[in-house]
C-alpha cells in the first residue's frame, strides 16, 4: 500500500475511533442523567406536594387560631357576664342581710318600750272632770302621737291622802277613766293602745303635809311609751305642769 493511502487510512481509523468514543460518551452521559432527572422530577413532585400540605396545614392552623381566639373572646364575655351576675347576686344578698338584721333588731326591740313624753293634768278636790285647760293639753298630746306607728299610752290616776284609801282608789280610777274617755272619743286614739290604772294615794309626787303638795298629788299622768325601733320618731310630749287654776285646788 502506498504511504499516502496508509496515512489516509490511519486518519480515517482515528476519526472513526473518535466518533465511536464520542457516541459512547454521549450514550453514557444520557444513560447516567436519566435516573438523576427522574429523581429530580420525583423530588419536584414531592416538594410541590409538601408545599401544598404545608399550605393546607397553615390554613388549618390559621382557622384553628381564629376559632380559638373566637372561643377565647366568648369565654371572656361569659366570664364578664358571670362576674356581673355574681356582683348583682352579692348586692342582693347584702341587701337581704341588711333587711334581715333590721328585722331582727325590730323583733328584739318591739317589746322594749321606753318613755318618750309625758303630760300631767291636775284635778280639783274630790273631782274627776277635765277642765278646758286639761283638754287642750290632751289635744296637743294626741296630735304628737298620731305621727307614731308604734306606741302605747300609759294613763295613771292618783289622789292625795284625804279620805279613805278605798275611796281614793276609786277616785283615782275615775280620773284615769276621764282621760281615757277623752282621748279615745275626741282624739280617736285606739283603746287597744291605752293602759290605765288607778293607784289612789300611793306613789305621791309630793308631800301630802302641805296644801300645795296635796294639790299636785291629785293628778293623772299620761306617758307616751315607744319601742326602741330604728326610724321610730319620738313624741315631744315632755310637758308636765298643772292644768287647773288655783281656784280649783280645794
Order of alpha helices (4+ residues) and beta strands (2+ residues): alpha-beta-alpha-beta-alpha-beta-alpha-beta
